[in-house]
């Protein structure tokens, strides 16, 4: 956790996945990472996944799609909150691929989800998008040692102030919290 608090992950253009059940503090932690990155001079854009797809659909309709994609690609940190709450349709799949492809090895993305990455197939809906065949850029990512920080929170315990009427995630202690660094597999 200390490594993530330094914003080195943003400097190294690494990604962060925060997973766990409702109420564990994923969104709070993602926003804290974004705020720290912002204070360290990085540009940060926060979007809930459902609102991002709404924004992109509206941009397609009003002719600003390329501009919105460019703005998302330019952000040094993109926080995509609550990914996987509902299955993606074909347009959302395409838009997600475009956003992530534009950012690949150029910027950091923080994703929060109630689902483990192994369960994203059902949400994305197209197995070909989940397991692309290894290509040049994918092989390069392994060779360059590109990493994803995966933070899993199983439950939260109330902090000392929680019993005094505070329900804000800041008053919660995230336990257990396991950090593993896995090579990005696609």
C-alpha positions as CSV (number, residue, x, y, z in Angstrom):
1,X,0.0,0.0,0.0
2,X,2.9,2.3,0.8
3,X,4.2,1.9,-2.8
4,X,0.9,3.0,-4.2
5,X,0.8,6.1,-1.9
6,X,3.9,7.5,-3.6
7,X,2.4,7.9,-7.0
8,X,5.3,6.0,-8.5
9,X,2.8,3.8,-10.2
10,X,1.6,6.9,-12.1
11,X,5.1,7.9,-13.0
12,X,5.8,4.4,-14.3
13,X,2.5,4.3,-16.2
14,X,1.3,1.3,-14.3
15,X,-2.3,0.3,-13.7
16,X,-4.2,-0.4,-10.5
17,X,-7.1,-2.8,-10.1
18,X,-9.1,-2.5,-6.8
19,X,-11.5,-5.4,-6.3
20,X,-13.8,-6.5,-3.5
21,X,-17.5,-6.5,-2.4
22,X,-19.7,-3.5,-1.9
23,X,-18.6,-1.2,1.0
24,X,-15.0,-2.3,1.2
25,X,-13.8,1.2,0.2
26,X,-12.6,0.6,-3.4
27,X,-14.0,3.9,-4.7
28,X,-12.6,5.8,-1.7
29,X,-9.2,4.3,-2.2
30,X,-9.3,5.0,-6.0
31,X,-10.2,8.6,-5.3
32,X,-7.4,8.9,-2.6
33,X,-4.9,7.6,-5.2
34,X,-6.2,10.1,-7.7
35,X,-6.1,13.0,-5.3
36,X,-2.5,12.1,-4.4
37,X,-1.5,11.8,-8.0
38,X,-3.2,15.2,-8.6
39,X,-1.2,16.7,-5.7
40,X,2.0,15.2,-7.3
41,X,1.2,17.0,-10.5
42,X,-0.5,14.4,-12.6
43,X,-3.7,15.1,-14.6
44,X,-6.5,12.9,-13.3
45,X,-10.0,12.1,-14.8
46,X,-12.6,10.2,-12.7
47,X,-15.6,8.5,-14.3
48,X,-18.0,5.9,-13.1
49,X,-18.1,3.2,-15.8
50,X,-21.8,3.7,-16.6
51,X,-21.4,7.5,-16.9
52,X,-18.3,7.1,-19.1
53,X,-20.3,4.9,-21.5
54,X,-23.2,7.5,-21.4
55,X,-20.7,10.3,-22.1
56,X,-19.2,8.4,-25.0
57,X,-22.6,7.6,-26.5
58,X,-23.6,11.3,-26.3
59,X,-20.2,12.3,-27.8
60,X,-20.9,10.0,-30.8
61,X,-24.3,11.6,-31.2
62,X,-23.1,15.2,-31.1
63,X,-19.9,14.8,-33.1
64,X,-17.4,15.3,-30.2
65,X,-16.4,11.6,-29.9
66,X,-12.9,12.1,-31.1
67,X,-12.4,15.0,-28.8
68,X,-13.6,13.1,-25.8
69,X,-11.4,10.1,-26.6
70,X,-8.4,12.5,-27.0
71,X,-9.2,14.1,-23.6
72,X,-9.4,10.6,-21.9
73,X,-6.1,9.5,-23.6
74,X,-4.3,12.7,-22.5
75,X,-5.1,12.2,-18.8
76,X,-2.1,10.8,-17.0
77,X,-4.4,8.9,-14.7
78,X,-7.9,7.7,-15.5
79,X,-10.1,6.3,-12.7
80,X,-12.8,4.0,-14.0
81,X,-15.1,3.3,-11.0
82,X,-17.6,0.5,-10.6
83,X,-16.6,-1.5,-13.7
84,X,-18.7,-4.6,-14.3
85,X,-21.9,-3.7,-12.6
86,X,-23.8,-4.7,-15.8
87,X,-22.8,-6.5,-19.0
88,X,-21.4,-4.4,-21.8
89,X,-23.2,-4.2,-25.2
90,X,-21.3,-4.1,-28.5
91,X,-21.0,-0.3,-28.5
92,X,-19.6,-0.2,-24.9
93,X,-17.2,-3.0,-25.7
94,X,-15.8,-1.1,-28.6
95,X,-15.6,2.2,-26.6
96,X,-13.8,0.5,-23.7
97,X,-11.3,-1.0,-26.1
98,X,-10.7,2.3,-27.8
99,X,-10.2,4.2,-24.4
100,X,-7.8,1.5,-23.1
101,X,-6.0,1.1,-26.4
102,X,-5.3,4.8,-26.6
103,X,-3.8,4.8,-23.1
104,X,-1.8,1.6,-23.5
105,X,1.7,2.1,-22.1
106,X,1.2,5.9,-22.2
107,X,-0.8,6.5,-19.0
108,X,-2.1,4.8,-15.9
109,X,-5.7,3.5,-15.4
110,X,-7.3,2.7,-12.0
111,X,-10.2,0.3,-12.2
112,X,-12.5,-0.5,-9.3
113,X,-14.8,-3.6,-9.6
114,X,-16.8,-5.9,-7.5
115,X,-15.6,-8.7,-9.8
116,X,-12.2,-10.3,-9.9
117,X,-10.6,-9.8,-13.3
118,X,-11.0,-13.6,-14.1
119,X,-14.8,-12.9,-14.0
120,X,-14.8,-10.0,-16.4
121,X,-15.5,-12.3,-19.4
122,X,-19.2,-12.4,-18.6
123,X,-19.3,-8.6,-18.3
124,X,-17.3,-7.9,-21.5
125,X,-19.4,-10.4,-23.3
126,X,-17.0,-11.3,-26.2
127,X,-14.3,-13.8,-25.3
128,X,-12.2,-12.6,-28.3
129,X,-11.9,-9.2,-26.6
130,X,-10.9,-10.9,-23.3
131,X,-8.1,-13.1,-24.8
132,X,-6.6,-11.4,-27.8
133,X,-3.9,-13.5,-29.4
134,X,-0.4,-12.4,-28.4
135,X,0.8,-9.6,-30.6
136,X,3.9,-7.4,-30.8
137,X,2.6,-4.9,-28.2
138,X,1.4,-7.6,-25.9
139,X,4.8,-9.4,-26.0
140,X,6.5,-6.1,-25.4
141,X,4.5,-5.5,-22.3
142,X,5.8,-8.7,-20.8
143,X,9.4,-8.0,-21.8
144,X,9.3,-4.5,-20.4
145,X,8.1,-5.9,-17.1
146,X,4.9,-3.9,-17.2
147,X,2.9,-4.6,-14.1
148,X,-0.6,-4.2,-12.7
149,X,-1.1,-3.6,-9.0
150,X,-4.0,-5.7,-7.8
151,X,-5.5,-4.7,-4.5
152,X,-8.2,-7.0,-3.0
153,X,-10.4,-6.1,-0.1
154,X,-12.6,-8.8,1.4
155,X,-14.4,-6.8,4.1
156,X,-14.0,-3.8,6.2
157,X,-13.9,-3.4,10.0
158,X,-15.2,-0.3,11.7
159,X,-12.6,2.2,12.8
160,X,-12.5,3.9,16.1
161,X,-14.8,6.8,15.0
162,X,-17.3,4.5,13.2
163,X,-19.3,3.8,16.4
164,X,-19.7,7.6,16.9
165,X,-22.1,8.0,13.9
166,X,-19.5,8.2,11.2
167,X,-20.1,6.0,8.2
168,X,-17.6,7.6,5.8
169,X,-15.1,5.1,4.4
170,X,-12.3,7.3,5.9
171,X,-13.3,5.9,9.3
172,X,-13.0,2.3,8.1
173,X,-10.0,0.0,8.2
174,X,-9.6,-2.1,5.2
175,X,-8.8,-5.7,6.3
176,X,-7.5,-8.0,5.0
177,X,-5.7,-6.2,2.3
178,X,-3.4,-8.2,0.1
179,X,-1.3,-6.5,-2.5
180,X,0.1,-8.6,-5.3
181,X,2.0,-7.4,-8.4
182,X,1.0,-9.5,-11.4
183,X,2.3,-9.2,-14.9
184,X,-0.3,-7.7,-17.2
185,X,-1.7,-10.6,-19.2
186,X,-3.8,-8.5,-21.6
